[in-house]
């Protein structure tokens, strides 16, 4: 982002929204399968994968752990853990679930590991959409999404009281 670019818009997804949207993903997946299991792309895919697993009565859930959002090495792709059973036949018959595909960097690495898995996300930004097989909602590329597991609820003073404090 250049010095003159506006700050990205932030959107906080609530627990009820992620639950509703993961269930919308399930509705889109219901007529597909049968599935051998689910691979959650961690960490963001853990919550949606749990909801999908419950709603679709899938009892085998594994993880593909890929890190790309390191504070020091932004954009560096590190595969931390592989889903051994799902890797047989390149993930054929497995659902790969994530919360959001952004630029597609993590998704491309996941596709290298599990090229035959069916990749579904709850949210997708334009730059990463081509890496998914299915998503529920499109999100503008310049929106930074805050998920409830990454945020903390806290008291915020009313704006009128904050304004008085800021003037002092």
C-alpha positions in Angstrom: 0.0 0.0 0.0 1.5 3.3 -1.0 1.9 6.3 1.3 -1.1 8.0 -0.3 -3.4 5.0 -0.3 -6.3 5.0 2.0 -6.2 2.7 5.0 -8.0 -0.7 4.3 -11.5 -1.0 5.6 -11.8 -3.3 8.6 -14.8 -5.7 9.1 -15.3 -7.7 12.2 -17.1 -11.0 11.7 -19.1 -12.1 14.7 -19.5 -15.6 16.1 -23.1 -15.8 14.9 -22.0 -14.6 11.4 -19.3 -17.2 11.1 -21.7 -19.9 12.3 -24.4 -18.8 9.9 -21.9 -18.6 7.0 -20.3 -21.9 7.7 -23.8 -23.5 7.6 -24.4 -21.8 4.3 -21.3 -23.5 3.1 -22.7 -26.8 4.3 -25.9 -26.2 2.3 -23.8 -25.8 -0.8 -21.8 -28.9 0.0 -24.7 -31.2 0.9 -25.2 -32.8 -2.5 -21.5 -33.5 -3.0 -19.3 -36.3 -1.6 -19.3 -38.7 0.0 -16.2 -37.4 1.9 -13.5 -39.4 3.5 -12.9 -36.6 5.9 -12.2 -32.9 6.4 -8.8 -31.2 6.4 -8.9 -27.8 8.2 -6.4 -25.3 6.9 -5.1 -23.9 10.1 -5.6 -21.9 12.0 -8.4 -20.0 10.4 -10.1 -23.1 9.0 -10.5 -24.8 12.4 -13.8 -23.2 13.4 -15.5 -23.5 10.0 -14.3 -27.1 9.6 -15.7 -28.0 13.0 -19.1 -26.6 12.0 -19.0 -28.3 8.6 -18.0 -31.6 10.2 -20.9 -31.4 12.7 -23.5 -30.4 10.2 -22.4 -33.0 7.6 -21.8 -35.8 10.2 -18.2 -36.2 9.2 -16.1 -37.7 12.0 -12.6 -37.7 10.5 -11.0 -34.2 10.8 -7.3 -33.5 10.3 -5.2 -30.4 9.8 -2.9 -28.9 7.2 -0.8 -26.4 9.1 0.6 -23.6 6.9 1.9 -20.3 8.2 2.1 -17.2 6.0 1.3 -14.5 8.4 4.5 -14.3 10.5 5.2 -10.8 11.9 8.8 -11.0 10.9 8.6 -13.0 7.6 5.4 -11.6 6.0 4.4 -13.8 3.1 6.9 -16.6 3.8 5.1 -19.9 3.3 5.9 -22.6 5.9 4.3 -26.0 6.0 4.2 -27.0 9.6 2.2 -30.2 9.6 0.8 -32.5 6.8 -2.5 -34.5 6.9 -1.0 -37.9 6.3 -4.2 -39.9 5.5 -5.5 -37.2 3.2 -2.3 -37.1 1.3 -3.0 -40.5 -0.2 -4.2 -39.9 -3.7 -3.5 -36.2 -3.3 -6.5 -35.6 -1.1 -9.1 -37.2 -3.4 -12.4 -37.5 -1.6 -11.4 -35.0 1.1 -12.8 -31.6 1.9 -10.2 -28.8 2.5 -11.8 -26.1 4.6 -10.6 -22.5 5.3 -12.2 -19.4 6.7 -10.9 -17.0 4.0 -8.8 -17.0 0.9 -7.1 -13.7 0.5 -4.3 -13.4 -2.0 -4.2 -17.2 -2.6 -0.7 -17.7 -1.3 -1.7 -20.2 1.4 -4.3 -21.8 -0.8 -1.7 -22.4 -3.6 0.6 -24.2 -1.2 -2.4 -26.2 0.1 -3.3 -27.1 -3.5 0.3 -28.4 -4.0 -0.1 -30.6 -0.9 -3.6 -31.8 -1.7 -4.2 -31.2 -5.4 -7.3 -33.5 -5.6 -9.1 -32.2 -2.5 -12.2 -30.1 -2.8 -11.3 -26.7 -1.5 -14.1 -24.7 0.1 -13.9 -21.4 2.0 -16.4 -19.3 3.8 -15.1 -16.0 2.4 -13.0 -15.2 -0.7 -11.3 -12.1 -2.0 -10.9 -11.6 -5.7 -7.2 -12.3 -5.8 -7.7 -15.8 -4.3 -11.0 -16.9 -5.7 -9.5 -19.0 -8.5 -7.8 -21.2 -5.9 -11.1 -22.4 -4.4 -13.7 -24.8 -5.7 -16.5 -23.1 -3.6 -17.0 -20.1 -1.3 -20.0 -18.5 0.3 -19.3 -14.8 0.3 -17.0 -12.5 -1.8 -15.1 -9.9 0.2 -13.5 -6.8 -1.4 -9.7 -7.2 -1.7 -9.0 -4.1 0.4 -11.1 -5.2 3.4 -9.2 -6.6 6.4 -11.4 -9.2 8.1 -11.2 -9.7 11.8 -12.5 -13.0 13.0 -13.9 -13.5 16.5 -11.1 -15.9 17.5 -8.6 -13.2 16.6 -10.3 -10.4 18.6 -11.2 -9.6 22.1 -14.3 -8.0 23.4 -13.7 -5.0 25.7 -15.4 -2.0 27.1 -15.1 1.2 25.0 -16.0 4.5 26.5 -18.8 6.5 24.8 -17.5 8.8 22.0 -18.5 11.9 24.0 -16.3 10.8 26.9 -13.4 9.9 24.7 -13.6 13.3 22.9 -13.2 15.0 26.3 -10.1 12.9 27.1 -8.5 13.4 23.7 -8.8 17.3 24.1 -7.0 17.2 27.5 
